[in-house]
């Protein structure tokens, strides 16, 4: 018996070993401060939890259409209209089993053997694995603090080949928490569109991003490139990580293709999760989510101040998501050793940069400030004491 070549190409998510080590330390009675997980500590808004209790009352829960409940797709379209000021036809929206499933069907629909897909280094590792699983070649563009660790038009042009079929960006980004300036995002999309390539834009953290200069919410790429493929999720802004619910906004040409793929790959997203998610778009739930976004901004300030005090530099201040990308080169340790020792000696769980890319990964560590203020303060104090031992 043999394994598929595809299975051999998919790299492990190395940082998960730190999650396992942290669990082992907790089992031994050590109080680990987890600043490694991209998981808000809030959970789903109360109205969503109540809606789930109601829908799980014993009623039949048949399959939904492969593209998702029509009323949920309409609610998502209404969210784009009310929050971002853009009109999206609900027929262009697919509801998926988490954003990962959206990326799966999008990669399947747009990637052929030998295609080049351009991404930034650093970037979320699973995005690379989706492309390689369908025979594509990921072309990573090294980034720097000067470009906010984000891809820009110049970097995309330099990486372009005759085989380039798509560019994939995340704004705001995991692991850096930084956004692509809107003018730069426009330039990236224009270049790719003019050369006939797909634009795949991960906006999973968009609604956690800082408002624009005039106080309006951060803008969606839909406003500048109606034919971009946009990936989003209920996990981060709505705090529904374990619910496994996401969505994509598709260009019209992809709708029947993705519907066919979704039907075969996962049939439909969870029916009860979809029905409960309708309550995420009520004024009550949206007000809760905005309060939580504001709280995350306060936590960001606490973390940035604390890291500055203990001498751990953050080269670029994040403006979205809930991550800071810390430069640990001044400690004399590489990122992997730094995280191993911080976990074993200080019982603070962080994420080394290895998974996110090779250009900055050895010298940078991701900290998630999705944890409580108390945990953040305790974690930084432990890091202070740990640094004193080096």
Backbone torsions as a table, in degrees:
resi	resn	phi	psi	omega
1	UNK	NA	145.7	-178.1
2	UNK	-131.0	154.3	173.5
3	UNK	-88.4	155.0	178.7
4	UNK	-69.3	154.0	174.8
5	UNK	-62.1	-35.3	-179.9
6	UNK	-59.8	-43.1	-179.2
7	UNK	-63.0	-35.5	-179.9
8	UNK	-72.6	-24.7	-178.6
9	UNK	-78.4	-24.7	-176.8
10	UNK	-76.1	120.7	-177.6
11	UNK	-81.2	151.8	175.6
12	UNK	-68.6	155.0	173.7
13	UNK	-88.3	93.0	-169.0
14	UNK	-59.3	-34.8	-175.0
15	UNK	-65.2	-18.9	179.5
16	UNK	-64.6	-20.3	176.8
17	UNK	-64.3	-29.8	178.0
18	UNK	-71.5	-33.7	175.4
19	UNK	-62.7	-42.5	179.2
20	UNK	-66.7	-40.7	178.6
21	UNK	-64.3	-41.0	179.2
22	UNK	-62.9	-40.4	178.2
23	UNK	-63.1	-38.9	178.4
24	UNK	-64.9	-40.5	178.3
25	UNK	-65.3	-40.3	177.8
26	UNK	-62.2	-40.9	179.9
27	UNK	-61.9	-26.6	177.7
28	UNK	-85.9	-0.1	176.9
29	UNK	96.4	7.4	179.5
30	UNK	-85.6	131.7	179.5
31	UNK	-80.8	94.4	-178.5
32	UNK	-83.6	134.0	172.9
33	UNK	-94.4	113.6	-175.4
34	UNK	-91.6	105.7	175.6
35	UNK	-116.8	29.2	-175.7
36	UNK	-108.8	-21.9	-170.9
37	UNK	-91.7	136.7	174.5
38	UNK	-86.1	60.3	-173.7
39	UNK	-136.4	110.2	179.1
40	UNK	-58.5	142.6	-178.8
41	UNK	-83.6	3.5	-175.3
42	UNK	-80.1	-36.7	-170.3
43	UNK	79.6	-179.5	-178.7
44	UNK	-67.2	152.6	175.4
45	UNK	-57.2	149.2	-177.4
46	UNK	-53.1	-39.6	-178.1
47	UNK	-66.0	-31.5	178.1
48	UNK	-70.7	-42.4	178.3
49	UNK	-63.0	-40.4	178.6
50	UNK	-65.9	-39.2	178.6
51	UNK	-63.5	-36.1	177.2
52	UNK	-66.5	-40.8	177.5
53	UNK	-60.5	-39.5	-178.9
54	UNK	-68.3	-41.7	-175.8
55	UNK	-72.6	-22.5	178.6
56	UNK	-92.7	45.3	-176.7
57	UNK	-96.8	12.7	179.9
58	UNK	100.3	-3.9	179.2
59	UNK	-66.6	156.2	173.5
60	UNK	-62.6	141.4	178.9
61	UNK	-126.7	78.2	-177.9
62	UNK	-71.3	169.2	174.3
63	UNK	-54.9	146.6	168.8
64	UNK	-93.5	170.5	171.2
65	UNK	-57.1	152.3	-177.1
66	UNK	-58.6	-31.1	-179.3
67	UNK	-82.1	-8.6	179.1
68	UNK	111.7	166.7	177.6
69	UNK	-59.1	129.6	179.4
70	UNK	-56.0	-38.7	-178.3
71	UNK	-69.7	-30.4	177.0
72	UNK	-73.8	-40.1	176.4
73	UNK	-61.4	-38.6	177.4
74	UNK	-66.5	-37.8	179.2
75	UNK	-66.0	-39.3	177.6
76	UNK	-64.4	-43.4	177.4
77	UNK	-60.6	-40.0	177.3
78	UNK	-64.2	-33.3	177.3
79	UNK	-64.6	-42.1	176.3
80	UNK	-62.3	-40.8	-179.5
81	UNK	-65.9	-49.3	-172.9
82	UNK	-75.8	-37.2	-175.2
83	UNK	-91.3	-39.7	-172.3
84	UNK	-110.3	-4.8	176.1
85	UNK	69.3	28.3	179.3
86	UNK	-126.9	145.3	178.7
87	UNK	-93.3	128.0	176.8
88	UNK	-127.4	126.7	175.9
89	UNK	-67.7	122.9	179.1
90	UNK	-54.7	-25.1	179.6
91	UNK	-67.6	-15.5	178.7
92	UNK	-91.2	0.5	-176.5
93	UNK	-103.6	132.7	171.0
94	UNK	-116.6	134.4	175.3
95	UNK	-96.2	131.4	-171.1
96	UNK	-129.0	169.4	177.7
97	UNK	-79.1	74.5	-174.3
98	UNK	83.1	162.2	176.8
99	UNK	-62.4	-27.1	178.9
100	UNK	-59.3	-41.5	178.6
101	UNK	-67.7	-33.3	175.5
102	UNK	-63.7	-44.4	178.3
103	UNK	-65.0	-35.0	179.1
104	UNK	-61.0	-52.4	-176.6
105	UNK	-70.8	-32.5	177.9
106	UNK	-67.2	-44.0	177.5
107	UNK	-62.4	-41.2	179.1
108	UNK	-63.8	-34.2	-176.3
109	UNK	-80.2	-21.9	-170.1
110	UNK	-120.4	-8.6	-172.4
111	UNK	-114.2	127.2	174.1
112	UNK	-115.2	165.0	177.2
113	UNK	-55.9	125.7	177.4
114	UNK	91.5	-5.4	177.5
115	UNK	-69.9	144.9	172.2
116	UNK	-99.7	131.0	175.8
117	UNK	-122.0	123.6	-173.7
118	UNK	-91.8	132.7	176.6
119	UNK	-139.6	162.8	175.6
120	UNK	-80.3	154.5	167.2
121	UNK	-118.3	111.2	14.3
122	UNK	-87.9	158.1	174.1
123	UNK	-159.0	170.0	-176.2
124	UNK	-66.5	125.8	-169.7
125	UNK	-64.2	-34.5	-176.0
126	UNK	-64.1	-28.6	177.6
127	UNK	-60.1	-39.5	178.4
128	UNK	-65.4	-38.3	-176.7
129	UNK	-67.6	-34.9	177.1
130	UNK	-61.5	-42.6	-178.4
131	UNK	-66.8	-47.5	-178.3
132	UNK	-65.8	-30.0	179.6
133	UNK	-63.1	-27.3	179.8
134	UNK	-103.9	19.4	172.1
135	UNK	89.7	3.3	179.2
136	UNK	-80.5	162.7	176.5
137	UNK	-111.3	121.0	178.9
138	UNK	-83.3	124.8	176.5
139	UNK	-106.2	108.1	-177.9
140	UNK	-94.3	139.7	-178.9
141	UNK	-108.2	114.6	177.7
142	UNK	-59.6	134.8	179.7
143	UNK	-119.8	168.3	-178.3
144	UNK	-135.6	174.7	176.3
145	UNK	-60.7	-29.6	-178.8
146	UNK	-64.7	-29.4	176.1
147	UNK	-102.0	17.9	179.9
148	UNK	61.7	28.4	-176.4
149	UNK	56.4	34.2	-179.6
150	UNK	-125.4	154.1	173.7
151	UNK	-66.9	141.6	172.1
152	UNK	-126.6	175.9	-175.6
153	UNK	-61.2	-41.9	-178.9
154	UNK	-62.2	-41.8	178.6
155	UNK	-65.3	-39.8	178.2
156	UNK	-64.3	-43.4	-179.0
157	UNK	-63.9	-39.9	-179.6
158	UNK	-66.5	-30.1	-177.3
159	UNK	-89.3	-7.4	-172.8
160	UNK	-66.9	138.2	174.2
161	UNK	-130.2	171.3	177.7
162	UNK	-66.6	-13.9	179.6
163	UNK	-98.0	-0.6	-177.1
164	UNK	-64.1	121.4	-178.7
165	UNK	-112.1	-17.7	-176.3
166	UNK	-161.4	156.9	168.3
167	UNK	-123.3	134.3	179.4
168	UNK	-120.0	122.7	178.0
169	UNK	-127.1	156.8	175.5
170	UNK	-126.2	124.1	-178.6
171	UNK	-145.0	112.4	-3.1
172	UNK	-66.2	166.4	-171.0
173	UNK	-104.9	147.9	162.2
174	UNK	-107.5	113.4	33.6
175	UNK	-109.9	-0.1	-166.6
176	UNK	-92.2	-19.9	-177.2
177	UNK	72.9	11.8	-176.6
178	UNK	-102.6	151.2	178.4
179	UNK	-104.7	156.6	171.0
180	UNK	-82.9	126.7	175.5
181	UNK	-52.7	141.3	-170.6
182	UNK	-60.1	-38.7	178.4
183	UNK	-63.5	-38.3	178.7
184	UNK	-69.3	-40.0	176.8
185	UNK	-61.2	-40.9	176.8
186	UNK	-59.1	-44.6	-178.7
187	UNK	-65.3	-40.0	177.9
188	UNK	-61.4	-47.7	-178.2
189	UNK	-64.5	-40.1	-179.7
190	UNK	-63.8	-43.8	179.4
191	UNK	-61.3	-48.7	-178.7
192	UNK	-64.8	-41.6	-179.9
193	UNK	-64.5	-43.3	-179.0
194	UNK	-63.5	-25.8	-179.1
195	UNK	-100.9	9.7	172.4
196	UNK	77.4	28.0	-179.9
197	UNK	-108.8	152.2	177.0
198	UNK	-70.3	148.0	171.2
199	UNK	-113.7	111.8	-179.9
200	UNK	-109.0	115.1	-172.7
201	UNK	-118.8	115.7	177.9
202	UNK	-84.0	109.9	178.5
203	UNK	-112.2	30.7	-175.8
204	UNK	-58.4	-33.2	-178.2
205	UNK	-103.0	7.1	-172.5
206	UNK	-56.1	-41.8	-174.1
207	UNK	-79.6	-1.4	169.7
208	UNK	-97.6	-4.6	-176.4
209	UNK	-71.9	156.1	177.3
210	UNK	-62.0	146.9	176.0
211	UNK	-62.1	163.9	176.3
212	UNK	-73.4	176.8	-176.0
213	UNK	-60.3	-29.2	-179.5
214	UNK	-90.6	8.2	175.4
215	UNK	89.6	-2.5	178.9
216	UNK	-82.9	158.9	-179.0
217	UNK	-60.3	155.3	176.1
218	UNK	-52.7	142.7	-171.8
219	UNK	-88.1	144.0	177.0
220	UNK	-85.3	149.7	176.4
221	UNK	-61.8	-20.8	179.0
222	UNK	-56.3	-29.7	-178.5
223	UNK	-70.1	-20.2	-179.5
224	UNK	-114.7	-20.5	-176.6
225	UNK	-142.6	84.0	-176.1
226	UNK	-60.1	-20.0	-179.5
227	UNK	-99.2	9.5	172.3
228	UNK	-69.4	152.7	172.5
229	UNK	-92.5	121.1	-173.7
230	UNK	-114.9	128.3	179.5
231	UNK	-107.2	134.7	176.6
232	UNK	-146.8	177.6	-169.8
233	UNK	-154.7	154.3	170.9
234	UNK	-85.9	-3.5	-169.3
235	UNK	-71.7	-40.8	-166.7
236	UNK	-95.7	-65.3	-178.9
237	UNK	-63.3	-39.1	-178.5
238	UNK	-91.4	-3.0	175.1
239	UNK	67.9	26.4	-172.2
240	UNK	-109.0	53.3	-173.1
241	UNK	-60.1	-52.8	-176.2
242	UNK	-76.3	-3.7	178.8
243	UNK	-76.6	-19.6	178.6
244	UNK	52.2	69.2	-179.3
245	UNK	-140.9	127.3	177.9
246	UNK	-143.7	-173.6	176.4
247	UNK	-156.1	166.4	171.8
248	UNK	-136.5	145.9	169.5
249	UNK	-103.2	125.0	-170.8
250	UNK	-114.2	148.7	165.7
251	UNK	-65.4	151.0	-173.8
252	UNK	-54.9	-37.0	-176.4
253	UNK	-63.4	-25.3	-177.8
254	UNK	-88.8	-14.8	-172.6
255	UNK	-57.2	-53.7	-178.8
256	UNK	-66.6	-31.3	179.4
257	UNK	-66.1	-49.9	-178.1
258	UNK	-67.5	-35.3	177.1
259	UNK	-61.3	-42.6	179.2
260	UNK	-64.5	-43.1	178.9
261	UNK	-65.3	-44.9	-178.6
262	UNK	-61.4	-40.3	179.4
263	UNK	-58.9	-39.5	-178.1
264	UNK	-82.1	-33.5	-174.8
265	UNK	-81.9	-44.1	-178.2
266	UNK	-143.5	7.6	174.3
267	UNK	66.3	-58.8	174.9
268	UNK	-168.4	161.8	173.8
269	UNK	-74.0	165.1	-177.8
270	UNK	-52.6	124.7	-179.0
271	UNK	-64.1	-48.4	179.8
272	UNK	-65.0	-37.2	178.7
273	UNK	-64.0	-40.0	178.6
274	UNK	-63.8	-43.6	-178.3
275	UNK	-66.8	-40.3	178.4
276	UNK	-67.1	-33.7	-177.2
277	UNK	-65.0	-18.6	175.3
278	UNK	-57.3	-32.1	-179.4
279	UNK	-73.5	-10.1	177.3
280	UNK	-69.0	-21.3	-174.2
281	UNK	-101.7	11.4	175.0
282	UNK	-76.1	154.7	177.2
283	UNK	-54.8	-36.8	179.7
284	UNK	-61.6	-48.2	-178.0
285	UNK	-68.5	-40.1	180.0
286	UNK	-64.6	-35.5	176.5
287	UNK	-64.9	-40.1	177.1
288	UNK	-61.9	-44.9	-178.6
289	UNK	-64.0	-36.7	178.1
290	UNK	-68.5	-38.0	175.7
291	UNK	-61.1	-40.0	179.8
292	UNK	-69.0	-37.9	175.9
293	UNK	-59.8	-43.0	178.5
294	UNK	-63.1	-38.8	177.3
295	UNK	-63.6	-39.0	178.6
296	UNK	-65.3	-34.6	175.3
297	UNK	-62.2	-42.2	177.9
298	UNK	-63.7	-40.0	178.0
299	UNK	-64.8	-37.9	176.6
300	UNK	-57.9	-45.8	178.8
301	UNK	-61.2	-41.8	178.2
302	UNK	-59.6	-44.1	-177.7
303	UNK	-68.7	-46.0	-179.0
304	UNK	-61.9	-42.0	177.7
305	UNK	-63.7	-43.9	-178.4
306	UNK	-65.5	-43.0	179.7
307	UNK	-65.4	-37.4	177.0
308	UNK	-62.8	-39.1	-179.0
309	UNK	-65.3	-37.2	-176.1
310	UNK	-90.5	-2.5	174.4
311	UNK	87.3	28.5	175.4
312	UNK	-109.6	105.9	-174.6
313	UNK	-75.2	143.7	172.1
314	UNK	-113.2	104.0	-171.3
315	UNK	-61.4	-32.0	-179.2
316	UNK	-131.6	124.5	178.5
317	UNK	-69.3	124.7	179.3
318	UNK	-68.8	152.1	176.9
319	UNK	-127.5	15.1	178.4
320	UNK	-170.9	-175.1	-174.4
321	UNK	54.9	-156.2	176.3
322	UNK	-144.5	48.9	-178.9
323	UNK	-129.0	149.0	164.6
324	UNK	-122.3	144.3	-177.5
325	UNK	-109.6	105.1	-169.0
326	UNK	-95.0	134.7	174.6
327	UNK	-87.6	114.8	-177.8
328	UNK	-107.1	11.4	-176.2
329	UNK	-62.8	-28.1	-179.1
330	UNK	-72.5	-8.6	-179.1
331	UNK	-84.6	-12.6	-175.8
332	UNK	85.6	-0.4	178.7
333	UNK	-112.8	148.9	169.2
334	UNK	-80.1	169.9	-171.6
335	UNK	-61.5	-38.6	-177.9
336	UNK	-66.3	-46.5	179.6
337	UNK	-65.9	-38.3	178.4
338	UNK	-59.0	-46.8	-178.4
339	UNK	-68.4	-38.6	178.5
340	UNK	-62.5	-46.1	-177.5
341	UNK	-71.9	-37.5	177.8
342	UNK	-61.5	-36.9	-180.0
343	UNK	-73.2	-47.9	-175.1
344	UNK	-73.6	-36.3	-174.0
345	UNK	-96.3	-33.3	-178.0
346	UNK	-112.0	-7.6	-178.6
347	UNK	57.4	43.8	172.8
348	UNK	-118.7	123.3	-179.1
349	UNK	-94.2	120.8	176.3
350	UNK	-125.6	177.6	-178.3
351	UNK	-120.8	118.5	177.8
352	UNK	-70.7	156.8	-173.6
353	UNK	-77.9	-3.1	-173.3
354	UNK	-53.7	-43.4	-176.3
355	UNK	-66.6	-26.5	-170.5
356	UNK	-87.3	-15.9	177.6
357	UNK	160.3	167.3	-176.5
358	UNK	-95.3	-20.2	-173.5
359	UNK	-73.1	-45.5	-178.9
360	UNK	-113.5	-6.1	-169.5
361	UNK	-61.5	-34.5	-176.2
362	UNK	-72.7	-19.8	-175.5
363	UNK	-115.2	5.1	-175.4
364	UNK	-130.4	150.7	-178.3
365	UNK	-130.1	138.7	176.4
366	UNK	-96.0	131.0	172.4
367	UNK	-115.2	132.0	176.7
368	UNK	-98.8	125.2	176.3
369	UNK	-100.0	31.5	173.0
370	UNK	-80.7	-5.3	177.7
371	UNK	-78.8	171.4	-178.5
372	UNK	-68.4	160.7	177.5
373	UNK	-59.2	-39.2	-179.4
374	UNK	-63.0	-44.0	179.4
375	UNK	-66.4	-38.9	179.3
376	UNK	-62.8	-46.4	179.8
377	UNK	-62.5	-44.4	179.3
378	UNK	-64.6	-43.1	-179.2
379	UNK	-62.4	-41.6	179.7
380	UNK	-68.6	-37.0	177.8
381	UNK	-65.4	-39.0	176.6
382	UNK	-64.9	-39.3	177.3
383	UNK	-63.5	-37.6	177.0
384	UNK	-58.1	-47.6	-178.8
385	UNK	-67.5	-37.6	178.4
386	UNK	-63.2	-44.9	-179.9
387	UNK	-61.9	-31.7	178.2
388	UNK	-66.5	-16.2	179.6
389	UNK	-92.1	-9.5	-174.5
390	UNK	-79.1	NA	NA
